[in-house]
Amino acid sequence: MPFKRKIPAINQGQEKIWELNFASGKGAQGIAYAEIKESNSHYHKKITEHYFISGGSGTITIDGNIAKVGKGDLITIKPNQVHSAKGGFLEKLEVVVISSPAWKKEDHFVAKKG
């Protein structure tokens, strides 16, 4: 982990996320660092996310479309797009996430299966 904060803000077993700024105010952007072996499918009603893959390789699924990703890739996820990420065999994805507006728990919805 390249950052000083040792305890992740979100630790969901296969996914750990460190919020690097806690932006406030209308239109503020958020920045986070994530280590993902496998994330749950979810969506946001208001947030656009930009995933910059800073390490590892794997796949990102957006609205059922699976894309292979690796270091240096940039993926944009728009509001209401159901998305998840998965690291490759024996590795995790390292992702810098820029959220606009800043991520809030109230705008994080787990996608229904089936």
Backbone as CSV, one residue per row, in Angstrom:
resi,resn,N_x,N_y,N_z,CA_x,CA_y,CA_z,C_x,C_y,C_z
1,MET,0.841,-1.182,0.000,0.000,0.000,0.000,0.883,1.241,0.000
2,PRO,0.714,2.136,-0.964,1.603,3.283,-1.077,1.215,4.484,-0.212
3,PHE,0.222,4.363,0.647,-0.250,5.504,1.410,-0.080,5.267,2.903
4,LYS,-0.059,6.344,3.670,0.208,6.264,5.097,-0.936,5.646,5.902
5,ARG,-2.172,5.851,5.477,-3.305,5.321,6.230,-3.260,3.797,6.171
6,LYS,-3.124,3.160,7.321,-2.937,1.712,7.349,-4.251,0.940,7.431
7,ILE,-5.292,1.562,7.930,-6.580,0.884,8.067,-7.494,1.345,6.937
8,PRO,-7.973,0.411,6.105,-8.854,0.822,5.005,-10.189,1.361,5.512
9,ALA,-10.731,2.338,4.798,-12.042,2.893,5.138,-13.129,1.856,4.880
10,ILE,-12.934,1.028,3.870,-13.872,-0.043,3.536,-13.068,-1.325,3.410
11,ASN,-13.475,-2.340,4.143,-12.787,-3.627,4.092,-13.855,-4.698,3.963
12,GLN,-14.079,-5.157,2.737,-15.140,-6.123,2.469,-14.561,-7.477,2.063
13,GLY,-13.489,-7.881,2.735,-12.902,-9.185,2.468,-12.067,-9.221,1.209
14,GLN,-12.693,-9.260,0.054,-11.996,-9.337,-1.230,-11.693,-7.956,-1.809
15,GLU,-12.096,-6.905,-1.078,-11.923,-5.538,-1.577,-11.611,-4.620,-0.395
16,LYS,-10.529,-3.856,-0.528,-10.165,-2.880,0.496,-10.019,-1.530,-0.177
17,ILE,-10.625,-0.501,0.441,-10.596,0.837,-0.144,-10.153,1.838,0.913
18,TRP,-9.154,2.638,0.546,-8.686,3.713,1.406,-9.132,5.035,0.809
19,GLU,-9.995,5.782,1.508,-10.396,7.113,1.055,-9.222,8.052,1.326
20,LEU,-8.749,8.746,0.295,-7.589,9.620,0.448,-7.972,11.053,0.741
21,ASN,-9.197,11.403,0.412,-9.713,12.698,0.827,-11.186,12.529,1.136
22,PHE,-11.660,13.290,2.056,-13.075,13.254,2.413,-13.654,14.595,1.983
23,ALA,-13.909,14.696,0.694,-14.372,15.942,0.092,-15.742,16.320,0.613
24,SER,-15.979,17.597,0.667,-17.296,18.082,1.064,-17.654,19.251,0.168
25,GLY,-18.909,19.564,0.129,-19.357,20.662,-0.693,-19.867,20.174,-2.037
26,LYS,-20.733,20.938,-2.616,-21.335,20.567,-3.889,-20.279,20.465,-4.982
27,GLY,-20.287,19.375,-5.710,-19.388,19.187,-6.827,-17.993,18.729,-6.467
28,ALA,-17.717,18.540,-5.182,-16.378,18.104,-4.774,-16.103,16.696,-5.299
29,GLN,-14.858,16.437,-5.647,-14.455,15.122,-6.130,-13.781,14.347,-5.013
30,GLY,-13.865,13.014,-5.106,-13.227,12.154,-4.128,-12.121,11.350,-4.781
31,ILE,-11.115,11.002,-3.984,-10.019,10.168,-4.467,-9.823,9.029,-3.480
32,ALA,-9.679,7.820,-4.016,-9.473,6.642,-3.179,-8.474,5.709,-3.844
33,TYR,-7.889,4.831,-3.026,-7.018,3.774,-3.520,-7.671,2.460,-3.131
34,ALA,-7.770,1.527,-4.079,-8.428,0.245,-3.812,-7.526,-0.912,-4.201
35,GLU,-7.584,-1.958,-3.386,-6.972,-3.243,-3.717,-8.122,-4.223,-3.847
36,ILE,-8.295,-4.778,-5.046,-9.477,-5.583,-5.336,-9.076,-6.969,-5.823
37,LYS,-9.497,-7.972,-5.095,-9.417,-9.349,-5.595,-10.738,-9.669,-6.300
38,GLU,-11.846,-9.271,-5.671,-13.159,-9.395,-6.304,-14.132,-8.485,-5.570
39,SER,-14.818,-7.616,-6.300,-15.784,-6.709,-5.693,-17.206,-7.168,-6.003
40,ASN,-18.126,-6.761,-5.154,-19.544,-7.042,-5.383,-20.063,-6.130,-6.489
41,SER,-21.017,-6.631,-7.269,-21.668,-5.794,-8.279,-22.471,-4.712,-7.571
42,HIS,-22.295,-3.479,-8.031,-22.995,-2.357,-7.408,-23.133,-1.218,-8.421
43,TYR,-23.856,-0.173,-8.017,-24.007,0.995,-8.871,-24.205,2.229,-8.001
44,HIS,-24.109,3.382,-8.636,-24.311,4.665,-7.971,-25.304,5.459,-8.809
45,LYS,-26.224,6.133,-8.168,-27.221,6.907,-8.910,-26.692,8.265,-9.367
46,LYS,-25.733,8.833,-8.617,-25.251,10.180,-8.935,-23.771,10.251,-9.292
47,ILE,-22.995,9.260,-8.921,-21.545,9.330,-9.024,-21.025,8.765,-10.352
48,THR,-20.091,9.502,-10.960,-19.284,8.980,-12.052,-17.941,8.606,-11.444
49,GLU,-17.447,7.404,-11.764,-16.159,6.959,-11.244,-15.190,6.758,-12.402
50,HIS,-13.940,7.103,-12.153,-12.854,6.850,-13.101,-11.879,5.926,-12.385
51,TYR,-11.689,4.728,-12.937,-10.767,3.738,-12.370,-9.459,3.798,-13.166
52,PHE,-8.377,4.206,-12.506,-7.058,4.147,-13.116,-6.356,2.933,-12.528
53,ILE,-6.021,1.959,-13.367,-5.384,0.728,-12.900,-3.898,1.030,-12.686
54,SER,-3.478,1.072,-11.421,-2.090,1.418,-11.109,-1.220,0.176,-10.926
55,GLY,-1.840,-1.008,-10.849,-1.074,-2.235,-10.722,-1.961,-3.454,-10.893
56,GLY,-1.337,-4.561,-11.266,-2.069,-5.805,-11.438,-2.820,-5.863,-12.749
57,SER,-3.592,-6.941,-12.890,-4.442,-7.110,-14.067,-5.672,-7.904,-13.646
58,GLY,-6.686,-7.872,-14.494,-7.924,-8.577,-14.186,-9.019,-8.170,-15.138
59,THR,-10.242,-8.126,-14.632,-11.391,-7.744,-15.458,-12.269,-6.750,-14.708
60,ILE,-12.940,-5.914,-15.489,-13.979,-5.036,-14.970,-15.225,-5.328,-15.787
61,THR,-16.327,-5.531,-15.086,-17.610,-5.786,-15.732,-18.493,-4.560,-15.540
62,ILE,-19.019,-4.029,-16.653,-19.934,-2.888,-16.615,-21.170,-3.266,-17.406
63,ASP,-22.312,-3.272,-16.734,-23.586,-3.637,-17.368,-23.488,-4.955,-18.142
64,GLY,-22.787,-5.924,-17.562,-22.681,-7.249,-18.154,-21.569,-7.414,-19.179
65,ASN,-20.921,-6.316,-19.560,-19.818,-6.368,-20.525,-18.492,-6.497,-19.778
66,ILE,-17.730,-7.542,-20.074,-16.480,-7.827,-19.385,-15.308,-7.330,-20.219
67,ALA,-14.426,-6.562,-19.571,-13.225,-6.054,-20.252,-11.986,-6.431,-19.450
68,LYS,-10.952,-6.912,-20.156,-9.668,-7.168,-19.509,-8.986,-5.827,-19.268
69,VAL,-8.381,-5.680,-18.077,-7.694,-4.438,-17.745,-6.331,-4.754,-17.142
70,GLY,-5.434,-3.795,-17.243,-4.101,-3.933,-16.673,-3.515,-2.566,-16.376
71,LYS,-2.334,-2.577,-15.809,-1.651,-1.353,-15.401,-1.660,-0.321,-16.525
72,GLY,-2.087,0.903,-16.165,-2.129,2.009,-17.120,-3.485,2.245,-17.743
73,ASP,-4.423,1.303,-17.596,-5.751,1.477,-18.187,-6.594,2.455,-17.365
74,LEU,-7.486,3.160,-18.046,-8.423,4.087,-17.419,-9.826,3.705,-17.876
75,ILE,-10.702,3.464,-16.920,-12.082,3.057,-17.200,-13.022,4.080,-16.573
76,THR,-14.024,4.539,-17.311,-15.026,5.456,-16.783,-16.331,4.702,-16.575
77,ILE,-16.911,4.876,-15.381,-18.169,4.226,-15.021,-19.176,5.327,-14.721
78,LYS,-20.246,5.356,-15.496,-21.251,6.406,-15.380,-22.322,6.032,-14.356
79,PRO,-23.088,7.020,-13.881,-24.175,6.723,-12.939,-25.117,5.650,-13.494
80,ASN,-25.606,4.812,-12.599,-26.548,3.729,-12.867,-25.962,2.555,-13.646
81,GLN,-24.669,2.555,-13.942,-24.054,1.394,-14.574,-23.632,0.406,-13.481
82,VAL,-24.157,-0.810,-13.573,-23.801,-1.857,-12.615,-22.390,-2.320,-12.943
83,HIS,-21.527,-2.323,-11.926,-20.133,-2.653,-12.190,-19.499,-3.454,-11.054
84,SER,-18.448,-4.187,-11.429,-17.654,-4.949,-10.471,-16.261,-5.122,-11.066
85,ALA,-15.325,-5.537,-10.220,-13.949,-5.749,-10.678,-13.418,-7.034,-10.077
86,LYS,-12.486,-7.658,-10.782,-11.899,-8.913,-10.317,-10.434,-8.955,-10.728
87,GLY,-9.571,-9.280,-9.768,-8.152,-9.426,-10.058,-7.887,-10.706,-10.823
88,GLY,-6.737,-10.753,-11.468,-6.345,-11.949,-12.204,-5.947,-13.078,-11.269
89,PHE,-5.588,-14.213,-11.836,-5.198,-15.390,-11.068,-4.063,-15.032,-10.111
90,LEU,-4.293,-15.246,-8.830,-3.315,-14.996,-7.766,-2.827,-13.549,-7.693
91,GLU,-3.617,-12.605,-8.198,-3.226,-11.203,-8.060,-4.449,-10.333,-7.833
92,LYS,-4.202,-9.134,-7.397,-5.277,-8.182,-7.165,-5.109,-7.002,-8.104
93,LEU,-6.195,-6.306,-8.324,-6.136,-5.048,-9.058,-5.818,-3.944,-8.057
94,GLU,-4.929,-3.056,-8.430,-4.651,-1.861,-7.642,-5.215,-0.701,-8.449
95,VAL,-6.132,0.045,-7.824,-6.903,1.037,-8.566,-6.923,2.375,-7.824
96,VAL,-6.656,3.451,-8.548,-6.899,4.789,-8.034,-8.266,5.183,-8.583
97,VAL,-9.189,5.515,-7.678,-10.564,5.832,-8.065,-10.815,7.321,-7.845
98,ILE,-11.230,8.004,-8.906,-11.632,9.403,-8.792,-13.139,9.434,-8.988
99,SER,-13.838,9.956,-7.993,-15.305,9.988,-8.003,-15.788,11.429,-8.122
100,SER,-16.812,11.626,-8.952,-17.385,12.952,-9.110,-18.902,12.852,-9.197
101,PRO,-19.636,13.399,-8.250,-19.143,13.999,-7.006,-18.504,12.935,-6.113
102,ALA,-17.977,13.365,-4.979,-17.290,12.456,-4.068,-18.197,11.305,-3.635
103,TRP,-17.580,10.121,-3.437,-18.311,8.923,-3.011,-18.982,9.160,-1.669
104,LYS,-20.220,8.689,-1.571,-20.962,8.717,-0.307,-21.663,7.386,-0.150
105,LYS,-21.712,6.892,1.061,-22.349,5.609,1.354,-23.802,5.596,0.870
106,GLU,-24.469,6.734,0.966,-25.889,6.824,0.577,-26.103,6.623,-0.917
107,ASP,-25.036,6.693,-1.718,-25.156,6.519,-3.167,-24.413,5.256,-3.629
108,HIS,-24.390,4.249,-2.776,-23.755,2.960,-3.090,-24.820,1.881,-2.939
109,PHE,-25.219,1.269,-4.050,-26.312,0.309,-4.049,-25.814,-1.036,-4.567
110,VAL,-26.014,-2.089,-3.792,-25.645,-3.435,-4.211,-26.641,-3.874,-5.273
111,ALA,-26.131,-4.397,-6.387,-26.995,-4.842,-7.480,-27.673,-6.151,-7.114
112,LYS,-28.906,-6.285,-7.513,-29.654,-7.523,-7.287,-29.151,-8.577,-8.237
113,LYS,-29.028,-9.797,-7.757,-28.592,-10.907,-8.599,-29.778,-11.460,-9.375
114,GLY,-29.480,-11.892,-10.617,-30.513,-12.510,-11.440,-31.321,-11.523,-12.087
